[in-house]
């Protein structure tokens, strides 16, 4: 054996391959934990404002569905799989209450069927206030050992803000955390990590994410949750997929009188032009009458965020005039848009 061959065999990390053969071998077809929504073995960023976007409710639902192989609305888990859920944010009683409500919503509460309860018991492992640190070598070592032994298909980290000793605004500090997430992904898990957004919403949801830009650069999937309006419990959902394009929906969470919770999902409505919106408004709105945002939404068919945007444009163009109480006076709608 030549010295060159011996040296090549001793390489552990540097293992290049043919770019031509790799590129011509065809694209990889995705495999899904949740059909057409959450791919396996990816880094999935879930972002949203603090306490306003139902982030924890959302990821608890996804974790429950994956663990039990269940379907809720258009969220269809492909098969039961093991889930490790690390919760560092909510209080003990609040977290327990949320879990109970999500289990019941997904049909696996105390009065659910025994098969679903058994799968939940077997597949959903939980850690609460463990103060996991993804930049601590000992924590990373144990997480990797656990992942190798238990083989979870989904690891949920809520929220990544609390899982680092470093400065979230420094790239070198967050690079260590991202490297730890990538190591867990290499073991076969989809690693879903929650992060908060800043106070000012941007048109590009990646720019909303707080801290170093590396946090928004590292994902394979970005599940972005944004409030449409502080007074309306509707959530704009944007799913950005590196390989599969974009998804948009409106999520509406309902706390019912019997103490349970329900999620409704609607496709995000689109209007091609402002003229189409005005045409609909002209049929219902009377010049000189005052309307609030809820009236405006109902008549235009827009969600709260889009209705507010269109309303602002109409004010700027002189078709609406603000008055007291948050209402708008309709001026003669005789302009051509």
C-alpha positions, 0 to 999 in steps of 0.5 A: 500500500502506497503512502498516499493511499494510506494517508487517504484511508486515515481521513475521517472528515474530508471525504469529497465525491464527484460533483458530476455524478452527484449532480446527475444522480437526480433530485431527492424526493422528500419524505414527510413527517406531516404530509406536504408540510413537515419534511423528515431530517430537516432544520425547521425554524418556527418564528413568531412574536412573544405570547401572541402567535400561538407558537407553543400551541402549534408545535405541541399539536405537531408533536402530538400528531407525529407521535400518534400518527394522527390527522387533524384538519389538513395536518396528516402525520404519515406514521407514528414516530418518536418525538422529544419535546424540550420546553424551556418557556412556559410555567409548569401548570400552564404547560400541563394545561396546554398539553391536556387541551392539545391532546384532547383536540387531537383525539388522544385525551383521557377519554380518547381511544386506548391505541392513541393513548398508548402511542402518546405514552410510548412516543412523546418524551418531554423535558421541562425547564431542564435548562438545556444548553446547546453551546455546552459540550456536555449537554450536546454530548448527552443529547447526541447519545440520547438521540442515537439510542432512542432515535426520535424522528422529531426534536422540538426545542422551545425556545432556542432563546433559552438554550444558549449561554452566548449572545444571540446577536453574535454570529460566532456564538450562534454558530455553535448552537447551529452546529449542535442542531446540525449534529442532531439532524445528521442522526436522522431527526427533524429538529424544530427550533422556536425563535422570537421575532422583533417588534417591527414586522418585515415584508420578508419573514426571515428578516423578522427573526431576532438575533444574528442572521445566521439563525434565519439562514440555517433553516431548511423550513421556516414556519412563520406565524404572525398575528393579523391584528392584536384584537383578532385571534388570527395567525398568518402562516407562511411556510418557506421551504428551501426546496418546495416553495411557499405555503400560506394559510390563516390559522384561527385558534378558539378557546371554547366555553367547555375549556377545550381549544380548536384550530381552524385553517383557511387558505389565505385570500388574495386579490389581484388588484386594489380595483377588485377590492374597491368593486366589492366595497362599492357594492356595500359601503355608503358614502358618509357612513362610518365603518370600523376595521371589522366592518371593513374586513367583513365586506372586503373578505380580507383578513385583518392584516390585508384589510388594514393595508388596503385601508391605509392605501385608500386613506392615502388616496383620499377615499377614506377619512379617519374619525374618532373611535377608530372608524373611517368615513367613506368619501365618494368612491369615484376614482379609477384605480 
